[in-house]
Amino acid sequence: MIFTYGKTKLKIPEGYEYVYYATFIAGEWDFLKVKDTDAVLDAGAFIGDFTVKIA
């Protein structure tokens, strides 16, 4: 499955669609308001969906 977010295209591994849905469609992380001048440390070890969203 290919997922497009703005100008970014991501190839979603089979079985991980729910992760991208939660992050990009359902807005699971939208409560975090990251400004251009903020520094963010993503210490997760999964697939990088959060990092892609806030980049």
mmCIF file of the N, C-alpha and C atoms, coordinates in Angstrom:
data_MODEL
# 
_entry.id   MODEL 
# 
loop_
_atom_site.group_PDB 
_atom_site.id 
_atom_site.type_symbol 
_atom_site.label_atom_id 
_atom_site.label_alt_id 
_atom_site.label_comp_id 
_atom_site.label_asym_id 
_atom_site.label_entity_id 
_atom_site.label_seq_id 
_atom_site.pdbx_PDB_ins_code 
_atom_site.Cartn_x 
_atom_site.Cartn_y 
_atom_site.Cartn_z 
_atom_site.occupancy 
_atom_site.B_iso_or_equiv 
_atom_site.pdbx_formal_charge 
_atom_site.auth_seq_id 
_atom_site.auth_comp_id 
_atom_site.auth_asym_id 
_atom_site.auth_atom_id 
_atom_site.pdbx_PDB_model_num 
ATOM 1   N N  . MET A 1 1  ? 0.853  -1.176 0.000  1.00 0.00 ? 1  MET A N  1 
ATOM 2   C CA . MET A 1 1  ? 0.000  0.000  0.000  1.00 0.00 ? 1  MET A CA 1 
ATOM 3   C C  . MET A 1 1  ? 0.898  1.239  0.000  1.00 0.00 ? 1  MET A C  1 
ATOM 4   N N  . ILE A 1 2  ? 0.588  2.186  -0.844 1.00 0.00 ? 2  ILE A N  1 
ATOM 5   C CA . ILE A 1 2  ? 1.307  3.458  -0.888 1.00 0.00 ? 2  ILE A CA 1 
ATOM 6   C C  . ILE A 1 2  ? 0.419  4.519  -0.253 1.00 0.00 ? 2  ILE A C  1 
ATOM 7   N N  . PHE A 1 3  ? 0.975  5.243  0.705  1.00 0.00 ? 3  PHE A N  1 
ATOM 8   C CA . PHE A 1 3  ? 0.248  6.285  1.419  1.00 0.00 ? 3  PHE A CA 1 
ATOM 9   C C  . PHE A 1 3  ? 0.911  7.613  1.102  1.00 0.00 ? 3  PHE A C  1 
ATOM 10  N N  . THR A 1 4  ? 0.128  8.614  0.736  1.00 0.00 ? 4  THR A N  1 
ATOM 11  C CA . THR A 1 4  ? 0.655  9.937  0.434  1.00 0.00 ? 4  THR A CA 1 
ATOM 12  C C  . THR A 1 4  ? 0.243  10.911 1.523  1.00 0.00 ? 4  THR A C  1 
ATOM 13  N N  . TYR A 1 5  ? 1.225  11.636 2.059  1.00 0.00 ? 5  TYR A N  1 
ATOM 14  C CA . TYR A 1 5  ? 0.996  12.653 3.086  1.00 0.00 ? 5  TYR A CA 1 
ATOM 15  C C  . TYR A 1 5  ? 1.702  13.918 2.628  1.00 0.00 ? 5  TYR A C  1 
ATOM 16  N N  . GLY A 1 6  ? 0.931  14.857 2.082  1.00 0.00 ? 6  GLY A N  1 
ATOM 17  C CA . GLY A 1 6  ? 1.547  16.044 1.493  1.00 0.00 ? 6  GLY A CA 1 
ATOM 18  C C  . GLY A 1 6  ? 2.370  15.624 0.282  1.00 0.00 ? 6  GLY A C  1 
ATOM 19  N N  . LYS A 1 7  ? 3.653  15.983 0.279  1.00 0.00 ? 7  LYS A N  1 
ATOM 20  C CA . LYS A 1 7  ? 4.554  15.602 -0.807 1.00 0.00 ? 7  LYS A CA 1 
ATOM 21  C C  . LYS A 1 7  ? 5.278  14.289 -0.522 1.00 0.00 ? 7  LYS A C  1 
ATOM 22  N N  . THR A 1 8  ? 5.008  13.705 0.619  1.00 0.00 ? 8  THR A N  1 
ATOM 23  C CA . THR A 1 8  ? 5.690  12.480 1.031  1.00 0.00 ? 8  THR A CA 1 
ATOM 24  C C  . THR A 1 8  ? 4.870  11.250 0.663  1.00 0.00 ? 8  THR A C  1 
ATOM 25  N N  . LYS A 1 9  ? 5.528  10.271 0.061  1.00 0.00 ? 9  LYS A N  1 
ATOM 26  C CA . LYS A 1 9  ? 4.880  8.996  -0.243 1.00 0.00 ? 9  LYS A CA 1 
ATOM 27  C C  . LYS A 1 9  ? 5.566  7.917  0.580  1.00 0.00 ? 9  LYS A C  1 
ATOM 28  N N  . LEU A 1 10 ? 4.752  7.113  1.257  1.00 0.00 ? 10 LEU A N  1 
ATOM 29  C CA . LEU A 1 10 ? 5.274  6.061  2.114  1.00 0.00 ? 10 LEU A CA 1 
ATOM 30  C C  . LEU A 1 10 ? 4.752  4.708  1.664  1.00 0.00 ? 10 LEU A C  1 
ATOM 31  N N  . LYS A 1 11 ? 5.624  3.729  1.636  1.00 0.00 ? 11 LYS A N  1 
ATOM 32  C CA . LYS A 1 11 ? 5.201  2.359  1.347  1.00 0.00 ? 11 LYS A CA 1 
ATOM 33  C C  . LYS A 1 11 ? 4.890  1.705  2.687  1.00 0.00 ? 11 LYS A C  1 
ATOM 34  N N  . ILE A 1 12 ? 3.641  1.340  2.885  1.00 0.00 ? 12 ILE A N  1 
ATOM 35  C CA . ILE A 1 12 ? 3.178  0.778  4.150  1.00 0.00 ? 12 ILE A CA 1 
ATOM 36  C C  . ILE A 1 12 ? 3.281  -0.748 4.089  1.00 0.00 ? 12 ILE A C  1 
ATOM 37  N N  . PRO A 1 13 ? 4.042  -1.332 5.034  1.00 0.00 ? 13 PRO A N  1 
ATOM 38  C CA . PRO A 1 13 ? 4.105  -2.801 5.067  1.00 0.00 ? 13 PRO A CA 1 
ATOM 39  C C  . PRO A 1 13 ? 2.736  -3.396 5.390  1.00 0.00 ? 13 PRO A C  1 
ATOM 40  N N  . GLU A 1 14 ? 2.447  -4.533 4.811  1.00 0.00 ? 14 GLU A N  1 
ATOM 41  C CA . GLU A 1 14 ? 1.175  -5.206 5.070  1.00 0.00 ? 14 GLU A CA 1 
ATOM 42  C C  . GLU A 1 14 ? 1.031  -5.486 6.566  1.00 0.00 ? 14 GLU A C  1 
ATOM 43  N N  . GLY A 1 15 ? -0.123 -5.154 7.096  1.00 0.00 ? 15 GLY A N  1 
ATOM 44  C CA . GLY A 1 15 ? -0.399 -5.371 8.512  1.00 0.00 ? 15 GLY A CA 1 
ATOM 45  C C  . GLY A 1 15 ? -0.139 -4.158 9.387  1.00 0.00 ? 15 GLY A C  1 
ATOM 46  N N  . TYR A 1 16 ? 0.473  -3.102 8.833  1.00 0.00 ? 16 TYR A N  1 
ATOM 47  C CA . TYR A 1 16 ? 0.779  -1.903 9.609  1.00 0.00 ? 16 TYR A CA 1 
ATOM 48  C C  . TYR A 1 16 ? -0.086 -0.708 9.228  1.00 0.00 ? 16 TYR A C  1 
ATOM 49  N N  . GLU A 1 17 ? -1.114 -0.935 8.437  1.00 0.00 ? 17 GLU A N  1 
ATOM 50  C CA . GLU A 1 17 ? -1.973 0.156  7.989  1.00 0.00 ? 17 GLU A CA 1 
ATOM 51  C C  . GLU A 1 17 ? -2.593 0.901  9.163  1.00 0.00 ? 17 GLU A C  1 
ATOM 52  N N  . TYR A 1 18 ? -2.946 0.191  10.218 1.00 0.00 ? 18 TYR A N  1 
ATOM 53  C CA . TYR A 1 18 ? -3.598 0.812  11.377 1.00 0.00 ? 18 TYR A CA 1 
ATOM 54  C C  . TYR A 1 18 ? -2.702 1.843  12.050 1.00 0.00 ? 18 TYR A C  1 
ATOM 55  N N  . VAL A 1 19 ? -1.396 1.619  12.030 1.00 0.00 ? 19 VAL A N  1 
ATOM 56  C CA . VAL A 1 19 ? -0.464 2.559  12.657 1.00 0.00 ? 19 VAL A CA 1 
ATOM 57  C C  . VAL A 1 19 ? -0.494 3.888  11.911 1.00 0.00 ? 19 VAL A C  1 
ATOM 58  N N  . TYR A 1 20 ? -0.415 3.836  10.606 1.00 0.00 ? 20 TYR A N  1 
ATOM 59  C CA . TYR A 1 20 ? -0.438 5.053  9.808  1.00 0.00 ? 20 TYR A CA 1 
ATOM 60  C C  . TYR A 1 20 ? -1.801 5.723  9.859  1.00 0.00 ? 20 TYR A C  1 
ATOM 61  N N  . TYR A 1 21 ? -2.850 4.941  9.912  1.00 0.00 ? 21 TYR A N  1 
ATOM 62  C CA . TYR A 1 21 ? -4.188 5.511  10.056 1.00 0.00 ? 21 TYR A CA 1 
ATOM 63  C C  . TYR A 1 21 ? -4.273 6.310  11.351 1.00 0.00 ? 21 TYR A C  1 
ATOM 64  N N  . ALA A 1 22 ? -3.807 5.734  12.443 1.00 0.00 ? 22 ALA A N  1 
ATOM 65  C CA . ALA A 1 22 ? -3.876 6.405  13.748 1.00 0.00 ? 22 ALA A CA 1 
ATOM 66  C C  . ALA A 1 22 ? -3.090 7.705  13.748 1.00 0.00 ? 22 ALA A C  1 
ATOM 67  N N  . THR A 1 23 ? -1.926 7.708  13.136 1.00 0.00 ? 23 THR A N  1 
ATOM 68  C CA . THR A 1 23 ? -1.064 8.891  13.147 1.00 0.00 ? 23 THR A CA 1 
ATOM 69  C C  . THR A 1 23 ? -1.503 9.950  12.147 1.00 0.00 ? 23 THR A C  1 
ATOM 70  N N  . PHE A 1 24 ? -1.784 9.572  10.922 1.00 0.00 ? 24 PHE A N  1 
ATOM 71  C CA . PHE A 1 24 ? -2.032 10.545 9.861  1.00 0.00 ? 24 PHE A CA 1 
ATOM 72  C C  . PHE A 1 24 ? -3.503 10.862 9.629  1.00 0.00 ? 24 PHE A C  1 
ATOM 73  N N  . ILE A 1 25 ? -4.399 9.918  9.813  1.00 0.00 ? 25 ILE A N  1 
ATOM 74  C CA . ILE A 1 25 ? -5.813 10.136 9.522  1.00 0.00 ? 25 ILE A CA 1 
ATOM 75  C C  . ILE A 1 25 ? -6.593 10.479 10.787 1.00 0.00 ? 25 ILE A C  1 
ATOM 76  N N  . ALA A 1 26 ? -6.466 9.656  11.802 1.00 0.00 ? 26 ALA A N  1 
ATOM 77  C CA . ALA A 1 26 ? -7.232 9.853  13.039 1.00 0.00 ? 26 ALA A CA 1 
ATOM 78  C C  . ALA A 1 26 ? -6.660 10.961 13.916 1.00 0.00 ? 26 ALA A C  1 
ATOM 79  N N  . GLY A 1 27 ? -5.419 11.381 13.649 1.00 0.00 ? 27 GLY A N  1 
ATOM 80  C CA . GLY A 1 27 ? -4.840 12.493 14.401 1.00 0.00 ? 27 GLY A CA 1 
ATOM 81  C C  . GLY A 1 27 ? -4.442 12.145 15.829 1.00 0.00 ? 27 GLY A C  1 
ATOM 82  N N  . GLU A 1 28 ? -3.955 10.943 16.038 1.00 0.00 ? 28 GLU A N  1 
ATOM 83  C CA . GLU A 1 28 ? -3.582 10.480 17.375 1.00 0.00 ? 28 GLU A CA 1 
ATOM 84  C C  . GLU A 1 28 ? -2.602 11.417 18.084 1.00 0.00 ? 28 GLU A C  1 
ATOM 85  N N  . TRP A 1 29 ? -1.726 12.064 17.336 1.00 0.00 ? 29 TRP A N  1 
ATOM 86  C CA . TRP A 1 29 ? -0.710 12.936 17.930 1.00 0.00 ? 29 TRP A CA 1 
ATOM 87  C C  . TRP A 1 29 ? -0.997 14.420 17.712 1.00 0.00 ? 29 TRP A C  1 
ATOM 88  N N  . ASP A 1 30 ? -2.164 14.771 17.233 1.00 0.00 ? 30 ASP A N  1 
ATOM 89  C CA . ASP A 1 30 ? -2.463 16.168 16.914 1.00 0.00 ? 30 ASP A CA 1 
ATOM 90  C C  . ASP A 1 30 ? -2.497 17.087 18.128 1.00 0.00 ? 30 ASP A C  1 
ATOM 91  N N  . PHE A 1 31 ? -2.592 16.532 19.315 1.00 0.00 ? 31 PHE A N  1 
ATOM 92  C CA . PHE A 1 31 ? -2.597 17.374 20.514 1.00 0.00 ? 31 PHE A CA 1 
ATOM 93  C C  . PHE A 1 31 ? -1.216 17.973 20.775 1.00 0.00 ? 31 PHE A C  1 
ATOM 94  N N  . LEU A 1 32 ? -0.167 17.411 20.178 1.00 0.00 ? 32 LEU A N  1 
ATOM 95  C CA . LEU A 1 32 ? 1.176  17.966 20.322 1.00 0.00 ? 32 LEU A CA 1 
ATOM 96  C C  . LEU A 1 32 ? 1.343  19.095 19.316 1.00 0.00 ? 32 LEU A C  1 
ATOM 97  N N  . LYS A 1 33 ? 1.629  20.257 19.796 1.00 0.00 ? 33 LYS A N  1 
ATOM 98  C CA . LYS A 1 33 ? 1.801  21.419 18.930 1.00 0.00 ? 33 LYS A CA 1 
ATOM 99  C C  . LYS A 1 33 ? 3.293  21.709 18.788 1.00 0.00 ? 33 LYS A C  1 
ATOM 100 N N  . VAL A 1 34 ? 3.891  21.226 17.717 1.00 0.00 ? 34 VAL A N  1 
ATOM 101 C CA . VAL A 1 34 ? 5.318  21.381 17.476 1.00 0.00 ? 34 VAL A CA 1 
ATOM 102 C C  . VAL A 1 34 ? 5.531  22.585 16.568 1.00 0.00 ? 34 VAL A C  1 
ATOM 103 N N  . LYS A 1 35 ? 6.364  23.527 17.052 1.00 0.00 ? 35 LYS A N  1 
ATOM 104 C CA . LYS A 1 35 ? 6.677  24.721 16.265 1.00 0.00 ? 35 LYS A CA 1 
ATOM 105 C C  . LYS A 1 35 ? 7.963  24.495 15.466 1.00 0.00 ? 35 LYS A C  1 
ATOM 106 N N  . ASP A 1 36 ? 8.183  25.319 14.462 1.00 0.00 ? 36 ASP A N  1 
ATOM 107 C CA . ASP A 1 36 ? 9.382  25.205 13.632 1.00 0.00 ? 36 ASP A CA 1 
ATOM 108 C C  . ASP A 1 36 ? 10.663 25.328 14.446 1.00 0.00 ? 36 ASP A C  1 
ATOM 109 N N  . THR A 1 37 ? 10.628 26.059 15.547 1.00 0.00 ? 37 THR A N  1 
ATOM 110 C CA . THR A 1 37 ? 11.827 26.281 16.360 1.00 0.00 ? 37 THR A CA 1 
ATOM 111 C C  . THR A 1 37 ? 12.017 25.226 17.446 1.00 0.00 ? 37 THR A C  1 
ATOM 112 N N  . ASP A 1 38 ? 11.099 24.294 17.579 1.00 0.00 ? 38 ASP A N  1 
ATOM 113 C CA . ASP A 1 38 ? 11.199 23.241 18.594 1.00 0.00 ? 38 ASP A CA 1 
ATOM 114 C C  . ASP A 1 38 ? 12.168 22.143 18.152 1.00 0.00 ? 38 ASP A C  1 
ATOM 115 N N  . ALA A 1 39 ? 12.770 21.505 19.131 1.00 0.00 ? 39 ALA A N  1 
ATOM 116 C CA . ALA A 1 39 ? 13.576 20.305 18.891 1.00 0.00 ? 39 ALA A CA 1 
ATOM 117 C C  . ALA A 1 39 ? 12.795 19.131 19.463 1.00 0.00 ? 39 ALA A C  1 
ATOM 118 N N  . VAL A 1 40 ? 12.685 18.061 18.698 1.00 0.00 ? 40 VAL A N  1 
ATOM 119 C CA . VAL A 1 40 ? 11.909 16.899 19.126 1.00 0.00 ? 40 VAL A CA 1 
ATOM 120 C C  . VAL A 1 40 ? 12.809 15.671 19.115 1.00 0.00 ? 40 VAL A C  1 
ATOM 121 N N  . LEU A 1 41 ? 12.785 14.928 20.204 1.00 0.00 ? 41 LEU A N  1 
ATOM 122 C CA . LEU A 1 41 ? 13.507 13.665 20.286 1.00 0.00 ? 41 LEU A CA 1 
ATOM 123 C C  . LEU A 1 41 ? 12.483 12.540 20.252 1.00 0.00 ? 41 LEU A C  1 
ATOM 124 N N  . ASP A 1 42 ? 12.505 11.774 19.185 1.00 0.00 ? 42 ASP A N  1 
ATOM 125 C CA . ASP A 1 42 ? 11.596 10.633 19.053 1.00 0.00 ? 42 ASP A CA 1 
ATOM 126 C C  . ASP A 1 42 ? 12.375 9.393  19.478 1.00 0.00 ? 42 ASP A C  1 
ATOM 127 N N  . ALA A 1 43 ? 12.132 8.936  20.680 1.00 0.00 ? 43 ALA A N  1 
ATOM 128 C CA . ALA A 1 43 ? 12.879 7.801  21.233 1.00 0.00 ? 43 ALA A CA 1 
ATOM 129 C C  . ALA A 1 43 ? 12.180 6.473  20.989 1.00 0.00 ? 43 ALA A C  1 
ATOM 130 N N  . GLY A 1 44 ? 11.204 6.477  20.147 1.00 0.00 ? 44 GLY A N  1 
ATOM 131 C CA . GLY A 1 44 ? 10.497 5.241  19.837 1.00 0.00 ? 44 GLY A CA 1 
ATOM 132 C C  . GLY A 1 44 ? 11.358 4.314  18.996 1.00 0.00 ? 44 GLY A C  1 
ATOM 133 N N  . ALA A 1 45 ? 10.939 3.101  18.901 1.00 0.00 ? 45 ALA A N  1 
ATOM 134 C CA . ALA A 1 45 ? 11.702 2.119  18.121 1.00 0.00 ? 45 ALA A CA 1 
ATOM 135 C C  . ALA A 1 45 ? 10.762 1.295  17.254 1.00 0.00 ? 45 ALA A C  1 
ATOM 136 N N  . PHE A 1 46 ? 9.830  1.980  16.608 1.00 0.00 ? 46 PHE A N  1 
ATOM 137 C CA . PHE A 1 46 ? 8.873  1.238  15.797 1.00 0.00 ? 46 PHE A CA 1 
ATOM 138 C C  . PHE A 1 46 ? 9.151  1.503  14.330 1.00 0.00 ? 46 PHE A C  1 
ATOM 139 N N  . ILE A 1 47 ? 8.312  2.258  13.648 1.00 0.00 ? 47 ILE A N  1 
ATOM 140 C CA . ILE A 1 47 ? 8.466  2.408  12.204 1.00 0.00 ? 47 ILE A CA 1 
ATOM 141 C C  . ILE A 1 47 ? 8.637  3.847  11.740 1.00 0.00 ? 47 ILE A C  1 
ATOM 142 N N  . GLY A 1 48 ? 8.688  4.802  12.651 1.00 0.00 ? 48 GLY A N  1 
ATOM 143 C CA . GLY A 1 48 ? 8.986  6.177  12.292 1.00 0.00 ? 48 GLY A CA 1 
ATOM 144 C C  . GLY A 1 48 ? 7.831  7.010  11.799 1.00 0.00 ? 48 GLY A C  1 
ATOM 145 N N  . ASP A 1 49 ? 6.605  6.581  11.989 1.00 0.00 ? 49 ASP A N  1 
ATOM 146 C CA . ASP A 1 49 ? 5.464  7.348  11.493 1.00 0.00 ? 49 ASP A CA 1 
ATOM 147 C C  . ASP A 1 49 ? 5.357  8.704  12.179 1.00 0.00 ? 49 ASP A C  1 
ATOM 148 N N  . PHE A 1 50 ? 5.615  8.768  13.468 1.00 0.00 ? 50 PHE A N  1 
ATOM 149 C CA . PHE A 1 50 ? 5.558  10.036 14.195 1.00 0.00 ? 50 PHE A CA 1 
ATOM 150 C C  . PHE A 1 50 ? 6.636  10.990 13.683 1.00 0.00 ? 50 PHE A C  1 
ATOM 151 N N  . THR A 1 51 ? 7.836  10.481 13.467 1.00 0.00 ? 51 THR A N  1 
ATOM 152 C CA . THR A 1 51 ? 8.935  11.305 12.971 1.00 0.00 ? 51 THR A CA 1 
ATOM 153 C C  . THR A 1 51 ? 8.599  11.892 11.610 1.00 0.00 ? 51 THR A C  1 
ATOM 154 N N  . VAL A 1 52 ? 8.026  11.101 10.734 1.00 0.00 ? 52 VAL A N  1 
ATOM 155 C CA . VAL A 1 52 ? 7.642  11.584 9.403  1.00 0.00 ? 52 VAL A CA 1 
ATOM 156 C C  . VAL A 1 52 ? 6.591  12.675 9.528  1.00 0.00 ? 52 VAL A C  1 
ATOM 157 N N  . LYS A 1 53 ? 5.634  12.496 10.413 1.00 0.00 ? 53 LYS A N  1 
ATOM 158 C CA . LYS A 1 53 ? 4.551  13.474 10.548 1.00 0.00 ? 53 LYS A CA 1 
ATOM 159 C C  . LYS A 1 53 ? 5.065  14.827 11.033 1.00 0.00 ? 53 LYS A C  1 
ATOM 160 N N  . ILE A 1 54 ? 5.975  14.839 12.004 1.00 0.00 ? 54 ILE A N  1 
ATOM 161 C CA . ILE A 1 54 ? 6.402  16.124 12.563 1.00 0.00 ? 54 ILE A CA 1 
ATOM 162 C C  . ILE A 1 54 ? 7.588  16.734 11.834 1.00 0.00 ? 54 ILE A C  1 
ATOM 163 N N  . ALA A 1 55 ? 8.172  16.004 10.891 1.00 0.00 ? 55 ALA A N  1 
ATOM 164 C CA . ALA A 1 55 ? 9.348  16.520 10.171 1.00 0.00 ? 55 ALA A CA 1 
ATOM 165 C C  . ALA A 1 55 ? 8.982  17.707 9.298  1.00 0.00 ? 55 ALA A C  1 
# 
